[in-house]
Amino acid sequence: MLPRTASEQSALGEVLSFIEESEPGDLAFFDDEEGTIIHVGIVLENNYIIHAAGQVRVDRLDQTGIFNFEKNTHTHQLRLIKSIV
């Protein structure tokens, strides 16, 4: 079972050192300017992520964060990726 908020969820699992270590089903966490975890998504194959930002979206994931092709910008800053086993 996972806690409700992204911040609470980020306390679980094992931190991965690099995005290349992630596998589908791992959780990626994103923070705000103050460093507070505010967003979470599920890692998919081939550096994609599914997350809910106003609507459920599938976007690209890279070392910077979530890249939204429609906006042509990163919308969320990657803080860490965790394997939740």
PyMOL CGO cylinders between C-alpha atoms (Angstrom):
from pymol import cmd
from pymol.cgo import CYLINDER

trace = [
    CYLINDER, 0.00, 0.00, 0.00, 1.16, 3.51, -0.80, 0.3, 1, 1, 1, 1, 1, 1,
    CYLINDER, 1.16, 3.51, -0.80, 0.44, 6.58, 1.32, 0.3, 1, 1, 1, 1, 1, 1,
    CYLINDER, 0.44, 6.58, 1.32, -1.80, 9.20, -0.25, 0.3, 1, 1, 1, 1, 1, 1,
    CYLINDER, -1.80, 9.20, -0.25, 0.52, 12.18, -0.92, 0.3, 1, 1, 1, 1, 1, 1,
    CYLINDER, 0.52, 12.18, -0.92, 3.58, 12.32, -3.15, 0.3, 1, 1, 1, 1, 1, 1,
    CYLINDER, 3.58, 12.32, -3.15, 5.68, 13.57, -0.25, 0.3, 1, 1, 1, 1, 1, 1,
    CYLINDER, 5.68, 13.57, -0.25, 4.66, 10.63, 1.95, 0.3, 1, 1, 1, 1, 1, 1,
    CYLINDER, 4.66, 10.63, 1.95, 5.21, 8.16, -0.91, 0.3, 1, 1, 1, 1, 1, 1,
    CYLINDER, 5.21, 8.16, -0.91, 8.75, 9.47, -1.45, 0.3, 1, 1, 1, 1, 1, 1,
    CYLINDER, 8.75, 9.47, -1.45, 9.77, 8.05, 1.94, 0.3, 1, 1, 1, 1, 1, 1,
    CYLINDER, 9.77, 8.05, 1.94, 9.28, 4.48, 0.67, 0.3, 1, 1, 1, 1, 1, 1,
    CYLINDER, 9.28, 4.48, 0.67, 11.48, 2.32, -1.54, 0.3, 1, 1, 1, 1, 1, 1,
    CYLINDER, 11.48, 2.32, -1.54, 15.06, 2.38, -2.72, 0.3, 1, 1, 1, 1, 1, 1,
    CYLINDER, 15.06, 2.38, -2.72, 16.59, 5.47, -4.36, 0.3, 1, 1, 1, 1, 1, 1,
    CYLINDER, 16.59, 5.47, -4.36, 18.03, 4.90, -7.83, 0.3, 1, 1, 1, 1, 1, 1,
    CYLINDER, 18.03, 4.90, -7.83, 21.21, 6.79, -8.71, 0.3, 1, 1, 1, 1, 1, 1,
    CYLINDER, 21.21, 6.79, -8.71, 20.49, 7.29, -12.40, 0.3, 1, 1, 1, 1, 1, 1,
    CYLINDER, 20.49, 7.29, -12.40, 17.42, 7.46, -14.62, 0.3, 1, 1, 1, 1, 1, 1,
    CYLINDER, 17.42, 7.46, -14.62, 18.98, 4.64, -16.67, 0.3, 1, 1, 1, 1, 1, 1,
    CYLINDER, 18.98, 4.64, -16.67, 18.55, 2.33, -13.65, 0.3, 1, 1, 1, 1, 1, 1,
    CYLINDER, 18.55, 2.33, -13.65, 14.79, 2.86, -13.60, 0.3, 1, 1, 1, 1, 1, 1,
    CYLINDER, 14.79, 2.86, -13.60, 12.34, 0.24, -14.78, 0.3, 1, 1, 1, 1, 1, 1,
    CYLINDER, 12.34, 0.24, -14.78, 8.66, 0.40, -15.65, 0.3, 1, 1, 1, 1, 1, 1,
    CYLINDER, 8.66, 0.40, -15.65, 6.68, 0.70, -12.43, 0.3, 1, 1, 1, 1, 1, 1,
    CYLINDER, 6.68, 0.70, -12.43, 9.27, 2.74, -10.55, 0.3, 1, 1, 1, 1, 1, 1,
    CYLINDER, 9.27, 2.74, -10.55, 8.08, 6.04, -9.12, 0.3, 1, 1, 1, 1, 1, 1,
    CYLINDER, 8.08, 6.04, -9.12, 9.57, 9.40, -10.10, 0.3, 1, 1, 1, 1, 1, 1,
    CYLINDER, 9.57, 9.40, -10.10, 9.17, 12.31, -7.68, 0.3, 1, 1, 1, 1, 1, 1,
    CYLINDER, 9.17, 12.31, -7.68, 9.24, 16.01, -8.49, 0.3, 1, 1, 1, 1, 1, 1,
    CYLINDER, 9.24, 16.01, -8.49, 9.73, 19.04, -6.27, 0.3, 1, 1, 1, 1, 1, 1,
    CYLINDER, 9.73, 19.04, -6.27, 8.95, 22.73, -6.20, 0.3, 1, 1, 1, 1, 1, 1,
    CYLINDER, 8.95, 22.73, -6.20, 11.32, 25.68, -5.81, 0.3, 1, 1, 1, 1, 1, 1,
    CYLINDER, 11.32, 25.68, -5.81, 11.49, 25.10, -2.04, 0.3, 1, 1, 1, 1, 1, 1,
    CYLINDER, 11.49, 25.10, -2.04, 12.47, 21.44, -2.46, 0.3, 1, 1, 1, 1, 1, 1,
    CYLINDER, 12.47, 21.44, -2.46, 9.11, 20.03, -1.34, 0.3, 1, 1, 1, 1, 1, 1,
    CYLINDER, 9.11, 20.03, -1.34, 7.98, 16.89, -3.16, 0.3, 1, 1, 1, 1, 1, 1,
    CYLINDER, 7.98, 16.89, -3.16, 4.73, 17.89, -4.87, 0.3, 1, 1, 1, 1, 1, 1,
    CYLINDER, 4.73, 17.89, -4.87, 4.25, 15.47, -7.77, 0.3, 1, 1, 1, 1, 1, 1,
    CYLINDER, 4.25, 15.47, -7.77, 4.73, 11.78, -8.57, 0.3, 1, 1, 1, 1, 1, 1,
    CYLINDER, 4.73, 11.78, -8.57, 4.47, 9.68, -11.70, 0.3, 1, 1, 1, 1, 1, 1,
    CYLINDER, 4.47, 9.68, -11.70, 4.95, 6.07, -12.75, 0.3, 1, 1, 1, 1, 1, 1,
    CYLINDER, 4.95, 6.07, -12.75, 7.93, 5.34, -14.99, 0.3, 1, 1, 1, 1, 1, 1,
    CYLINDER, 7.93, 5.34, -14.99, 7.06, 3.60, -18.26, 0.3, 1, 1, 1, 1, 1, 1,
    CYLINDER, 7.06, 3.60, -18.26, 9.29, 2.01, -20.90, 0.3, 1, 1, 1, 1, 1, 1,
    CYLINDER, 9.29, 2.01, -20.90, 11.59, 4.08, -23.14, 0.3, 1, 1, 1, 1, 1, 1,
    CYLINDER, 11.59, 4.08, -23.14, 11.83, 7.12, -20.83, 0.3, 1, 1, 1, 1, 1, 1,
    CYLINDER, 11.83, 7.12, -20.83, 8.12, 7.88, -20.67, 0.3, 1, 1, 1, 1, 1, 1,
    CYLINDER, 8.12, 7.88, -20.67, 6.09, 8.63, -17.56, 0.3, 1, 1, 1, 1, 1, 1,
    CYLINDER, 6.09, 8.63, -17.56, 2.38, 8.55, -16.76, 0.3, 1, 1, 1, 1, 1, 1,
    CYLINDER, 2.38, 8.55, -16.76, 1.20, 11.20, -14.32, 0.3, 1, 1, 1, 1, 1, 1,
    CYLINDER, 1.20, 11.20, -14.32, -1.80, 13.37, -13.52, 0.3, 1, 1, 1, 1, 1, 1,
    CYLINDER, -1.80, 13.37, -13.52, -1.37, 17.10, -14.08, 0.3, 1, 1, 1, 1, 1, 1,
    CYLINDER, -1.37, 17.10, -14.08, -4.89, 18.44, -14.59, 0.3, 1, 1, 1, 1, 1, 1,
    CYLINDER, -4.89, 18.44, -14.59, -5.48, 15.30, -16.63, 0.3, 1, 1, 1, 1, 1, 1,
    CYLINDER, -5.48, 15.30, -16.63, -3.76, 11.96, -16.98, 0.3, 1, 1, 1, 1, 1, 1,
    CYLINDER, -3.76, 11.96, -16.98, -0.79, 12.41, -19.31, 0.3, 1, 1, 1, 1, 1, 1,
    CYLINDER, -0.79, 12.41, -19.31, 2.01, 10.39, -20.82, 0.3, 1, 1, 1, 1, 1, 1,
    CYLINDER, 2.01, 10.39, -20.82, 5.12, 12.55, -21.29, 0.3, 1, 1, 1, 1, 1, 1,
    CYLINDER, 5.12, 12.55, -21.29, 8.86, 12.13, -21.72, 0.3, 1, 1, 1, 1, 1, 1,
    CYLINDER, 8.86, 12.13, -21.72, 11.07, 11.75, -18.66, 0.3, 1, 1, 1, 1, 1, 1,
    CYLINDER, 11.07, 11.75, -18.66, 14.71, 12.87, -18.61, 0.3, 1, 1, 1, 1, 1, 1,
    CYLINDER, 14.71, 12.87, -18.61, 17.33, 13.89, -16.03, 0.3, 1, 1, 1, 1, 1, 1,
    CYLINDER, 17.33, 13.89, -16.03, 15.74, 17.34, -15.79, 0.3, 1, 1, 1, 1, 1, 1,
    CYLINDER, 15.74, 17.34, -15.79, 12.18, 16.15, -15.31, 0.3, 1, 1, 1, 1, 1, 1,
    CYLINDER, 12.18, 16.15, -15.31, 8.97, 15.83, -17.30, 0.3, 1, 1, 1, 1, 1, 1,
    CYLINDER, 8.97, 15.83, -17.30, 9.11, 17.25, -20.82, 0.3, 1, 1, 1, 1, 1, 1,
    CYLINDER, 9.11, 17.25, -20.82, 5.73, 18.28, -22.25, 0.3, 1, 1, 1, 1, 1, 1,
    CYLINDER, 5.73, 18.28, -22.25, 5.91, 18.29, -26.07, 0.3, 1, 1, 1, 1, 1, 1,
    CYLINDER, 5.91, 18.29, -26.07, 2.71, 20.34, -26.38, 0.3, 1, 1, 1, 1, 1, 1,
    CYLINDER, 2.71, 20.34, -26.38, 4.23, 23.15, -24.30, 0.3, 1, 1, 1, 1, 1, 1,
    CYLINDER, 4.23, 23.15, -24.30, 7.78, 22.46, -25.57, 0.3, 1, 1, 1, 1, 1, 1,
    CYLINDER, 7.78, 22.46, -25.57, 9.15, 22.78, -22.03, 0.3, 1, 1, 1, 1, 1, 1,
    CYLINDER, 9.15, 22.78, -22.03, 9.84, 20.90, -18.84, 0.3, 1, 1, 1, 1, 1, 1,
    CYLINDER, 9.84, 20.90, -18.84, 6.82, 21.13, -16.55, 0.3, 1, 1, 1, 1, 1, 1,
    CYLINDER, 6.82, 21.13, -16.55, 8.15, 19.32, -13.46, 0.3, 1, 1, 1, 1, 1, 1,
    CYLINDER, 8.15, 19.32, -13.46, 11.64, 19.23, -11.90, 0.3, 1, 1, 1, 1, 1, 1,
    CYLINDER, 11.64, 19.23, -11.90, 12.90, 15.69, -11.19, 0.3, 1, 1, 1, 1, 1, 1,
    CYLINDER, 12.90, 15.69, -11.19, 14.01, 15.18, -7.59, 0.3, 1, 1, 1, 1, 1, 1,
    CYLINDER, 14.01, 15.18, -7.59, 14.46, 11.40, -7.36, 0.3, 1, 1, 1, 1, 1, 1,
    CYLINDER, 14.46, 11.40, -7.36, 13.37, 8.03, -8.69, 0.3, 1, 1, 1, 1, 1, 1,
    CYLINDER, 13.37, 8.03, -8.69, 12.59, 5.14, -6.39, 0.3, 1, 1, 1, 1, 1, 1,
    CYLINDER, 12.59, 5.14, -6.39, 12.08, 1.45, -6.86, 0.3, 1, 1, 1, 1, 1, 1,
    CYLINDER, 12.08, 1.45, -6.86, 9.08, 0.43, -4.77, 0.3, 1, 1, 1, 1, 1, 1,
    CYLINDER, 9.08, 0.43, -4.77, 9.29, -3.30, -4.22, 0.3, 1, 1, 1, 1, 1, 1,
]
cmd.load_cgo(trace, "trace")
